[in-house]
Amino acid sequence: MNTNIKKIFKSLFISHLLINITNCLCNIISGYIAGNLLDSIALSCSSIVTPFNSIIFGMSAIHSSASEILCGKYMGVGDKKSMNKTFSNAIIISIFVGAIIALLSFIYAKPLLLLLGATNEIINAANSYFCSYSIGIIAIIIMPVLVSFLHLENEGKYVTISVILLVASYGLFGFILIKVLRLSYFGFGLTNSLSQIVTVAFLLIKLFKNKSILSFDIKQFDISFVINMYSL
């Protein structure tokens, strides 16, 4: 059991470290895109969304940690069925929570900006940003879960590749959507969304192609199992 605990701790530490590094790199690129491809209003949009992003990443980190610890418990006794059930429930809850947050951000972005006393110019720009940004929130929630489980399955190399892919696609989409297609603030938010979606798609393809790794089955959703996941 000690060996299993050490493995889980190492997996959590590495996966969360990579997630935070990736988040920091994306914030740096976001600032560069805003400052060099757009304007000061875009920088304000980026500043507004950064704490929002941190809250989402924090929620997802807690969620992924809880599911990974439970999965590690079943891994320790060789219970593959329960491991797959944990993974499936973690993904389903991630999609559900991500959809709710995306809907709320889409609906309440403008009222929140009004409450904060933002100018009309910033409100219009930030609202446009949030509309396209909300498309990728489900992917943002799912990513830490996939990263944690891949590390648990000793597939850390694919996590490293995903970090490179996310940063590279962020820069590429930013150039294409803003510089080439000139989608302005909408394109700025879409840059964030598409880079997250592409990276999550890469991780999901890796998981689903290799049957020896955890498998997903929507029929395994069990609300009591989810409650147990968070009562550890």
Number of C-alpha atoms within 10 A of each C-alpha: 10 8 9 15 14 11 16 22 17 14 24 23 13 17 27 20 12 18 20 17 13 18 19 13 16 20 19 12 17 25 19 15 23 23 14 13 16 18 13 12 17 25 18 17 24 21 14 13 18 16 11 12 16 13 12 17 22 16 15 21 23 14 20 27 23 21 27 28 22 19 23 24 18 17 18 14 10 11 13 16 13 17 20 19 23 28 24 22 23 24 23 19 17 25 18 14 18 23 19 14 17 20 16 12 19 19 14 13 18 18 12 14 18 14 8 10 11 15 10 11 9 18 21 14 18 27 24 22 26 24 19 22 24 23 22 23 28 23 23 25 29 27 27 29 24 22 28 28 25 22 21 24 15 13 16 18 10 16 24 14 13 23 20 14 18 24 19 15 19 26 19 14 20 29 18 14 19 22 16 10 11 15 15 21 26 20 24 32 29 27 27 27 22 22 25 27 20 18 23 25 15 17 19 15 10 15 19 13 10 10 9 9 18 20 18 19 13 11 9 17 18 14 11 8 15 18 10 12 20 13 8 9
